[in-house]
Amino acid sequence: MYLCVNFMVESEDKLSEMRFSALLERLATGESPGREGWRLLLTALSGEQDCRLRRCASEVARRNFGNGIYIRGLIEISSCCRNDCYYCGLRRSNRQASRYRLTADEILDCCREGDRLGFGTFVLQGGEDNAQSDEWLADVVRAIRSEFPERAITLSVGERSEEAYRKFRRAGADRYLLRHETRNAEHYARLHPSAMRLDRRLHCLEVLKRLGFQTGAGMMVGTPWQTVDCLLDDIAFLEELEPEMIGMGPFIPAAHTPLARYSSGSVALTLRLVALMRLRFPGALIPATTALATLDPAGRKAAVLAGANVVMPNLSPLAVRGKYSIYDSKAYTGSEAAESLGLLQRELESIGYTIVYGRGDALSSERRQTDRILI
């Protein structure tokens, strides 16, 4: 609600075609359009300019990655979390949440199924669960690396110490996803309890980059109290961090949380951000998130057509998929499921894309291309 009001107020003056082309030109040459340029791209596009933006982003993605979409096997290893984020259905204070944690053997069984299906990357995602210690998780990573030496291993288990991240890296983890959620300190404080600190989250991301992880950051779109300036702060942070992965999904409220009564974020704005980040970071891995597919059945296809190049089908045991409820009505069946790759392939083929089963690493600056295709 708040974001829509701000955007409606600021988008009354539309961007001229000359200025729009100039901003695209800057992005095409690898330059940032600057804070005010980003503001215009976020708030002042006409419908036709928005369509053109997505087409340009799609072309950049195809130039760098072809028509292939990388798949990741998502394994949700625990629904227990020590944190109490106001927006998350897994928050510690939610007594209605269904709790579980997978054993090491169950995680390895999921990887074996993923290997059988052809996945090149396993993603272990979970709450910040004290019972799944740093040592335990490092042992799990080590076991996966030993059995599947050619597969990429991605972790998404929240804020840990630098020593923990070192252990994970030494054990064989390749990538780490840690959304910063929002770079604006005041906004962060309204979404989290005082025990959680933005500076710690940002420090963790800096450490992950320094340790050589392919690092993923990103933000929720349309959270309560988010303004245009909040998103501009997010973009500035991404430009500073230069992550290999950028995850952006619309906010979806979760029952039994302090933010349950608020409206979901905008699918259209999320897609615009996907396109803009593709142009700014042409070699990045950008997922078509489950949150988009949850709010809009065509959301995943729309994200691919806006420059996304990753999807993450669910490899978790069927018995627990419905329990990992970070927000309401989370999609985890049909083409969201790892065992339904045929459905996903047909969905992608309908828009001219196909599944790619390799590791799917981000591209280095030497390999990515823009080639002034935007003009």
C-alpha positions in Angstrom: 0.0 0.0 0.0 2.7 2.5 1.0 4.9 1.8 -2.0 2.0 2.1 -4.5 1.1 5.5 -3.1 4.6 6.8 -3.3 5.1 5.5 -6.9 1.8 6.9 -8.1 2.7 10.3 -6.7 6.2 10.3 -8.3 5.3 8.9 -11.7 3.0 11.7 -12.8 5.8 13.1 -15.1 6.7 10.5 -17.6 10.1 10.0 -19.0 10.8 11.4 -22.4 12.0 9.0 -25.1 15.3 10.9 -25.4 16.0 10.6 -21.7 14.9 7.0 -21.6 17.2 6.1 -24.4 20.1 7.9 -22.8 19.6 6.0 -19.5 19.5 2.7 -21.4 22.7 3.7 -23.3 24.5 4.2 -19.9 23.4 0.8 -18.8 24.5 -0.7 -22.1 28.0 0.6 -21.6 28.3 -0.8 -18.1 27.7 2.5 -16.3 25.3 3.3 -13.5 22.6 5.8 -14.3 23.1 7.3 -10.8 20.5 7.8 -8.1 18.3 10.1 -10.0 18.6 8.0 -13.1 17.5 5.0 -11.2 14.6 7.0 -9.7 13.3 7.9 -13.1 13.7 4.3 -14.3 11.7 3.0 -11.3 9.0 5.6 -11.3 8.5 7.4 -14.6 8.3 4.8 -17.4 5.3 4.6 -19.7 3.8 1.2 -20.4 5.6 1.0 -23.7 8.9 2.0 -22.1 8.4 -0.7 -19.5 7.8 -3.3 -22.2 10.9 -2.0 -24.1 13.0 -2.3 -20.9 12.0 -5.9 -20.4 12.8 -6.7 -24.1 16.2 -5.2 -23.7 16.9 -7.1 -20.5 15.7 -10.3 -22.1 18.1 -9.7 -25.1 21.0 -9.1 -22.7 20.3 -12.3 -20.9 20.1 -14.3 -24.1 23.3 -12.7 -25.4 25.1 -13.9 -22.2 23.3 -17.2 -21.4 21.5 -18.2 -24.6 18.0 -19.5 -24.2 18.8 -21.7 -21.3 17.4 -21.4 -17.8 19.5 -22.9 -15.0 17.7 -25.1 -12.5 18.6 -25.5 -8.9 17.4 -28.3 -6.6 16.0 -26.5 -3.5 16.2 -28.5 -0.3 14.5 -26.8 2.7 16.5 -28.2 5.5 14.7 -26.7 8.6 11.7 -24.6 9.4 13.1 -23.7 12.8 14.5 -20.3 13.3 16.0 -18.3 16.2 15.0 -15.0 14.7 11.8 -13.1 15.0 11.5 -11.2 11.8 8.1 -9.5 11.6 7.3 -10.6 8.1 8.3 -14.3 8.2 6.0 -17.2 8.9 9.0 -19.2 10.4 9.6 -16.5 13.0 10.4 -17.8 16.4 7.2 -16.4 18.0 4.9 -18.0 15.5 3.4 -20.9 17.6 1.2 -21.9 14.6 4.2 -22.7 12.4 4.9 -26.4 11.6 8.4 -27.2 12.7 10.8 -29.8 11.3 14.4 -30.3 10.6 15.9 -32.7 8.1 18.6 -35.2 9.1 21.9 -35.4 7.3 20.8 -38.7 5.7 17.5 -37.1 4.5 19.4 -34.2 2.9 21.8 -36.6 1.1 18.8 -38.6 -0.1 17.4 -35.4 -1.6 20.7 -34.8 -3.3 20.7 -38.3 -4.7 17.2 -37.7 -6.2 18.4 -34.4 -7.6 21.4 -36.1 -9.1 19.1 -38.7 -10.7 17.0 -35.9 -12.2 20.1 -34.1 -13.5 20.4 -31.0 -11.3 23.8 -29.3 -11.4 23.3 -27.4 -8.2 21.9 -28.2 -4.8 20.6 -25.4 -2.6 20.3 -26.0 1.1 18.0 -23.4 2.6 16.7 -23.1 6.1 16.0 -20.9 9.1 18.8 -20.0 11.5 18.4 -23.2 13.4 20.7 -23.5 16.4 20.2 -27.3 16.4 21.9 -27.4 13.0 25.2 -26.2 14.1 28.1 -24.8 12.0 30.0 -28.1 12.5 27.0 -30.2 11.6 26.3 -28.2 8.5 29.9 -28.3 7.4 29.9 -32.1 7.8 26.7 -32.2 5.6 28.4 -30.1 2.9 31.5 -32.3 3.1 29.4 -35.4 2.6 27.6 -33.9 -0.4 30.9 -32.7 -2.0 32.4 -36.2 -1.5 29.5 -38.0 -3.2 28.8 -35.4 -5.9 32.2 -33.7 -6.7 30.9 -32.0 -9.9 27.8 -30.5 -8.4 27.6 -26.9 -7.1 26.5 -26.5 -3.5 24.7 -23.4 -2.4 23.9 -22.5 1.2 21.1 -20.2 2.4 21.1 -20.5 6.2 21.3 -16.9 7.3 23.8 -14.9 9.4 26.7 -16.9 10.7 30.2 -16.1 12.0 33.1 -15.6 9.7 34.6 -18.8 11.1 31.4 -20.7 10.2 31.6 -19.3 6.6 35.2 -20.4 6.4 34.2 -23.9 7.5 31.5 -24.1 4.9 33.9 -22.9 2.2 36.5 -25.4 3.2 34.0 -28.2 3.3 33.1 -27.5 -0.4 30.3 -24.9 -0.5 30.4 -22.8 -3.7 27.7 -20.2 -3.2 25.8 -18.5 -0.4 22.5 -16.7 -0.6 21.8 -14.0 2.0 19.2 -11.4 1.0 19.9 -8.1 2.7 16.1 -7.5 2.4 16.5 -3.7 2.7 19.5 -1.4 2.9 17.7 1.4 4.5 18.4 1.4 8.2 15.1 2.9 9.3 13.1 0.5 7.1 15.2 -2.5 8.4 14.3 -1.5 12.0 10.6 -1.6 11.2 10.8 -5.1 9.7 13.0 -6.7 12.4 13.3 -6.8 16.2 16.0 -4.7 17.8 18.2 -7.7 18.4 18.8 -7.9 14.6 21.1 -5.4 13.1 21.5 -4.2 9.5 25.2 -3.7 9.9 25.7 -7.3 10.9 23.7 -8.5 7.8 25.8 -6.3 5.5 29.0 -7.4 7.2 28.1 -11.0 6.6 27.7 -10.3 2.9 31.1 -8.6 2.8 32.7 -11.6 4.5 31.1 -14.0 2.1 32.5 -12.1 -0.9 35.9 -11.9 0.6 36.0 -15.7 1.3 35.3 -16.4 -2.4 31.7 -17.5 -2.3 29.6 -16.7 -5.3 27.4 -14.4 -3.2 23.7 -13.6 -3.5 21.9 -10.6 -2.1 18.6 -9.1 -2.8 15.5 -7.4 -1.5 11.8 -7.9 -0.9 9.6 -5.6 -3.1 6.6 -3.9 -1.6 7.1 -4.5 2.1 5.3 -2.1 4.4 6.9 1.3 4.8 9.1 0.8 1.7 9.6 3.9 -0.4 11.3 4.7 -3.6 14.3 5.9 -1.7 14.5 2.5 0.1 14.8 0.8 -3.2 17.4 3.4 -4.4 19.4 2.5 -1.3 19.1 -1.2 -2.2 20.4 -0.6 -5.7 23.3 1.5 -4.5 24.2 -1.3 -2.1 24.1 -3.9 -4.9 26.3 -1.7 -7.1 28.8 -1.5 -4.2 28.7 -5.3 -3.4 28.5 -6.5 -7.0 26.9 -9.9 -6.1 27.0 -12.9 -8.4 23.3 -13.6 -7.6 20.5 -11.1 -7.1 17.2 -12.4 -5.7 14.1 -10.2 -5.7 10.6 -11.2 -4.9 7.4 -9.4 -4.0 6.5 -9.3 -0.3 3.7 -11.7 0.6 2.2 -11.6 4.1 2.4 -14.6 6.4 -0.4 -15.5 8.8 0.3 -15.1 12.5 3.0 -12.5 12.0 2.9 -8.7 12.8 2.7 -7.9 9.1 -0.1 -10.4 8.2 -2.7 -7.7 7.5 -0.6 -5.8 4.9 -1.0 -6.2 1.1 1.4 -8.1 -1.1 4.0 -6.3 -3.1 3.7 -5.5 -6.8 4.5 -8.1 -9.4 4.9 -5.4 -12.0 7.4 -3.5 -10.0 9.3 -6.7 -9.2 9.6 -7.5 -12.9 10.8 -4.0 -13.6 13.6 -4.5 -11.0 14.5 -7.9 -12.5 14.9 -6.2 -15.9 16.9 -3.2 -14.5 19.2 -5.5 -12.5 19.8 -7.7 -15.6 20.9 -4.6 -17.5 23.1 -3.4 -14.7 24.6 -6.8 -13.9 24.5 -8.7 -17.2 26.4 -11.7 -16.0 24.5 -12.2 -12.7 22.3 -15.1 -11.8 18.8 -13.8 -11.2 16.0 -16.2 -10.2 12.4 -16.2 -11.3 11.3 -16.5 -7.7 8.6 -18.7 -6.2 7.0 -15.6 -4.7 6.3 -14.3 -8.2 4.7 -17.6 -9.2 2.7 -17.6 -6.0 1.1 -14.2 -6.7 0.7 -14.7 -10.5 0.5 -18.0 -12.3 2.4 -16.3 -15.2 4.9 -14.6 -12.9 7.8 -17.0 -13.6 7.4 -16.8 -17.4 7.2 -13.0 -17.1 10.4 -12.9 -15.0 12.3 -15.0 -17.6 11.1 -12.6 -20.3 12.4 -9.8 -18.2 15.9 -11.3 -17.9 15.7 -13.9 -15.1 17.8 -17.0 -15.8 17.4 -19.3 -12.8 14.5 -21.3 -11.4 14.6 -23.4 -8.2 12.3 -26.5 -8.2 11.7 -28.0 -4.8 13.7 -31.2 -4.0 12.6 -31.3 -0.3 10.8 -34.4 0.9 7.1 -34.3 0.0 6.1 -34.6 3.7 7.7 -31.3 4.7 7.2 -29.0 1.6 4.0 -27.5 3.0 5.6 -26.8 6.3 8.2 -24.4 5.0 5.7 -21.6 5.1 7.7 -18.4 5.0 4.6 -16.7 3.5 1.0 -17.6 2.8 0.1 -20.0 -0.1 3.7 -20.6 -1.1 3.8 -22.6 -4.4 5.6 -25.9 -4.1 3.6 -28.3 -6.4 3.2 -28.7 -10.2 6.1 -27.0 -12.1 7.5 -25.8 -8.8 8.4 -29.4 -7.9 11.6 -31.1 -8.8 9.8 -34.3 -9.9 7.8 -32.2 -12.5 10.6 -31.0 -14.7 8.6 -32.0 -17.7 5.9 -29.4 -16.8 8.6 -26.8 -16.3 10.3 -27.7 -19.6 6.9 -27.2 -21.4 6.3 -24.0 -19.6 9.7 -22.6 -20.7 9.4 -23.9 -24.2 6.1 -22.0 -24.6 8.2 -18.8 -24.4 11.2 -20.0 -26.3 13.5 -21.2 -23.5 14.8 -24.5 -22.2 16.2 -26.1 -19.1 19.9 -26.2 -18.6 21.2 -28.9 -16.3 24.8 -27.7 -15.6 26.2 -25.9 -12.6 25.3 -22.5 -14.1 27.9 -20.2 -12.6 27.7 -16.4 -12.9 29.7 -14.9 -15.7 32.9 -13.0 -15.1 33.3 -9.5 -16.5 35.5 -10.8 -19.3 32.7 -13.1 -20.5 29.5 -11.0 -20.2 28.2 -8.9 -23.0 26.0 -6.0 -23.6 27.3 -4.9 -27.1 25.2 -1.8 -27.2 22.1 -3.8 -28.1 19.8 -1.5 -26.2 19.6 1.3 -28.7 
